[in-house]
């Protein structure tokens, strides 16, 4: 009886985490866009990382002395792949893409979770998963080929950036599952963020004009507020929730956040006056269809590893 209750509780918890994370990360694109109205991509990325690291200091500092050198190595690599590099890439891409397109391209994460798992972790692949991966790649190519006017023909090179981010996320999800499974979620999220947040802090205060802009530019404090929300909630709180979701479920189930993120991103983009053309919608639909096929077996069965 207790096992059944625990199973039901965990099942409810993983879906709650999934929906909450999708809302948080789906809102990140519009917040980045608001922050970029005052600050540069480097300033947005580094301030976001610093804020996330600071809010998790009560968790990270007590754990440092308990970790081995090998664990610190994997935590640092996880921080680079899953946070540091994607945060910089995301800020750069957001200057040239709408929130909706950026969100949709990031939904390719399950594709790369699958491909990395098959290539490096000897995971088996089913036919519908292979079909989903092919559709995801086709959909991303369509979005890359869609010009700002919504016509297929030119190449929007900046659309490649979220694809690269999805590749990094896919690597990090598998790495977390296979190399950091013996650590609790708060330790993984907080210590990895502490490592990369420390580097970001040095860059922010020695290599950018952030302090000067904060003192002289109108709207700087409001823009900083958007970025702080990104860091505290989108990195600090969300990283703990996401790492726990991976441990409670599976890498592919956790990557389902990328299936729901775009819906939130599209909603914010429309509310902010962004316009999407026919070519955008076709590419988005193909990607989401691909993500559905990759997760079809799990969605139908609603199974997970407890």
Secondary structure, DSSP 8 states (H G I E B T S, - for coil): -HHHHHHHHHHHHHHHHHHHHHHHHHTHHHHHHHHTTTS-HHHHHHHHHHHHHHHTHHHHHHHHTT--HHHHHHHHHHHIIIIIHHHHHHHHHTTTS-HHHHHHHHTTHHHHHHHHHHHHS-----HHHHHHHHHHHHHHHHHHHB-TTS-BSS--TTHHHHHHHHHHHHHHHHHHHHHSTTS-HHHHHHHHHHHHHHHHHHHHHHHS-HHHHHHHSTTHHHHHHHHHHIIIIIIIIHHHHHHHHHHHS-HHHHTTHHHHHHHHHHHHHHHTT----HHHHHHHHHHHHHHHHHTHHHHHHT----
